[in-house]
Amino acid sequence: MSDATPGPSVRYTLSLEEYRAFLKELCAPPGAKKRPFLVRLAGRVAFGLALGAGISFFGGDTLRDFVAGGPATPFLAGVLVAAFGGLALLVVVQRRTAERLTPQAGGYMLTDYDVSLGPAGVSVRTPTWEGTTSWAGVAGIDLAREVLMLRFDRGVGMGIPRRAFATHEGERAFVAYAQAQLPLA
């Protein structure tokens, strides 16, 4: 650890876009990249097809007719209808949940922050709460594309928007001070 001189501080107001970038960075496994749209869509379609097949399987007569050599059209139509219905339901539920859990501007998360580094640790002050995490509780500091991440544990951290720093030198000084304070692993 370095000497007891006070460290740098930064003030900012967290936006919804920055909050989302922070969550994306925090929740991503190390080195993971987001899957392409078509891969995600294929996964959802496969889920819907499996759901449709399950519904058709327990549907009774249509499946028995299909297995016994009857016409395949009713069975396949049932699978497709159930698959796309399941896919649509999955998308609707996912979007409604995301809307319900989105923080509001001026609330607990999307508010003004004052983050200071010092010998005691990382101090954070907002209009609704304040606290200090000792350096022993800071696991690391990472630079992502849009946010500077103070990691406290796996899946727990704090994101500081990189735009909050007036200059690149200010950002580098903040990171250098934090890294000098971190306990040796």
C-alpha positions in Angstrom: 0.0 0.0 0.0 1.1 3.5 -0.6 1.3 6.4 1.8 -1.6 8.2 3.5 -2.0 11.0 1.0 -5.6 11.6 -0.2 -6.4 10.3 -3.6 -8.3 11.5 -6.6 -12.1 11.9 -6.8 -14.6 12.1 -9.5 -18.2 13.4 -9.7 -20.8 12.3 -12.3 -24.5 11.6 -12.8 -25.1 8.0 -13.9 -27.3 7.7 -17.1 -29.4 4.6 -18.0 -27.1 3.8 -20.9 -24.0 3.9 -18.6 -25.9 1.8 -16.0 -26.6 -0.8 -18.8 -23.0 -0.8 -19.9 -21.9 -1.4 -16.3 -24.3 -4.3 -15.9 -23.2 -5.8 -19.2 -19.6 -5.6 -18.1 -20.2 -6.8 -14.6 -22.4 -9.8 -15.5 -20.3 -11.0 -18.4 -18.0 -13.9 -17.7 -14.3 -13.0 -18.1 -13.3 -12.8 -21.7 -16.9 -13.4 -22.9 -18.4 -11.7 -25.9 -22.1 -11.3 -26.6 -23.4 -13.9 -29.0 -24.5 -12.7 -32.4 -28.2 -11.9 -32.9 -28.8 -14.9 -35.2 -27.3 -17.3 -32.6 -29.5 -15.9 -29.9 -32.5 -16.1 -32.2 -31.7 -19.7 -33.1 -31.6 -20.6 -29.4 -35.0 -19.1 -28.9 -36.4 -20.8 -31.9 -35.0 -24.1 -30.7 -36.6 -23.5 -27.3 -39.9 -22.8 -29.0 -39.7 -25.9 -31.2 -38.9 -28.1 -28.2 -41.8 -26.6 -26.3 -44.0 -27.2 -29.4 -42.9 -30.8 -29.7 -43.6 -31.3 -26.0 -47.1 -29.9 -26.3 -47.8 -31.9 -29.4 -46.4 -35.1 -27.8 -48.8 -34.8 -24.9 -51.6 -33.7 -27.3 -52.6 -37.4 -27.9 -54.5 -38.1 -31.1 -52.4 -36.0 -33.5 -49.1 -37.7 -32.4 -50.6 -41.2 -32.5 -51.9 -40.5 -36.0 -48.5 -39.3 -37.1 -46.7 -42.3 -35.6 -49.2 -44.7 -37.1 -48.4 -43.4 -40.6 -51.3 -40.8 -40.8 -51.0 -37.4 -42.3 -48.1 -35.3 -41.0 -49.7 -31.9 -41.6 -51.7 -31.6 -38.3 -48.7 -32.7 -36.2 -46.2 -30.4 -37.9 -48.7 -27.5 -37.8 -49.2 -28.1 -34.1 -45.5 -28.1 -33.5 -45.0 -24.8 -35.5 -47.9 -23.0 -33.8 -46.8 -24.1 -30.4 -43.1 -23.2 -31.2 -43.9 -19.7 -32.4 -46.4 -19.2 -29.6 -43.7 -20.2 -27.0 -41.2 -17.9 -28.7 -43.5 -15.0 -28.7 -44.4 -15.6 -25.0 -40.7 -15.8 -24.1 -39.9 -12.5 -25.8 -42.9 -10.7 -24.3 -42.1 -11.9 -20.7 -38.4 -11.0 -21.2 -39.2 -7.4 -22.3 -41.8 -6.8 -19.6 -39.4 -8.0 -17.0 -36.7 -5.7 -18.3 -39.0 -2.7 -18.4 -40.2 -3.4 -14.8 -36.6 -3.7 -13.5 -35.2 -0.6 -15.3 -34.1 2.1 -12.7 -35.7 5.5 -12.9 -33.8 8.8 -13.3 -33.3 10.6 -10.0 -33.8 7.4 -8.1 -31.4 5.2 -6.1 -29.2 4.2 -9.0 -29.5 6.9 -11.7 -28.4 9.8 -9.6 -25.4 12.0 -8.8 -22.2 10.3 -7.5 -19.1 11.6 -5.7 -16.4 8.9 -5.7 -13.2 9.5 -3.7 -10.2 7.4 -3.3 -8.2 7.6 -0.1 -6.0 5.6 2.3 -9.2 4.2 4.0 -10.6 2.9 0.7 -13.2 3.9 -1.9 -15.8 6.4 -0.6 -19.1 6.9 -2.4 -21.6 9.6 -1.7 -25.0 10.1 -3.4 -28.1 12.2 -2.3 -29.6 9.0 -0.8 -26.7 7.0 0.6 -23.0 7.0 1.4 -20.4 4.5 2.3 -16.7 3.4 2.2 -15.3 0.1 1.2 -11.8 -0.6 2.5 -9.1 -1.5 0.1 -9.1 -5.1 1.5 -12.6 -5.3 0.0 -11.6 -4.2 -3.5 -10.7 -7.1 -5.7 -9.5 -5.2 -8.7 -10.0 -2.4 -11.2 -10.8 -2.9 -14.9 -11.1 -0.5 -17.8 -14.0 -1.4 -20.1 -15.0 0.5 -23.2 -17.5 2.8 -21.5 -16.9 2.3 -17.8 -14.1 1.9 -15.2 -15.0 -1.1 -13.0 -14.1 -1.3 -9.4 -14.7 -5.0 -8.6 -15.5 -6.0 -5.1 -16.2 -9.7 -5.8 -17.5 -11.8 -8.6 -20.7 -10.2 -9.8 -20.3 -7.3 -7.4 -18.8 -4.0 -8.3 -19.2 -0.3 -9.1 -19.0 1.3 -12.6 -17.7 4.8 -13.1 -18.4 6.2 -16.6 -15.2 7.0 -18.3 -16.7 10.3 -19.5 -16.7 11.4 -15.9 -12.9 12.1 -16.1 -12.0 15.5 -17.5 -8.9 14.1 -19.1 -7.2 10.8 -19.9 -4.5 11.8 -17.4 -7.1 12.2 -14.7 -8.4 8.7 -15.5 -4.9 7.3 -15.5 -4.1 9.0 -12.1 -7.4 7.5 -10.6 -6.5 4.0 -11.8 -2.9 4.3 -10.8 -3.8 5.4 -7.3 -6.4 2.6 -6.9 -3.9 0.0 -8.2 -1.3 1.2 -5.7 -3.7 0.8 -2.8 -4.9 -2.7 -3.7 -3.6 -5.5 -1.5 -1.1 -7.8 -3.1 -2.7 -11.1 -4.1 
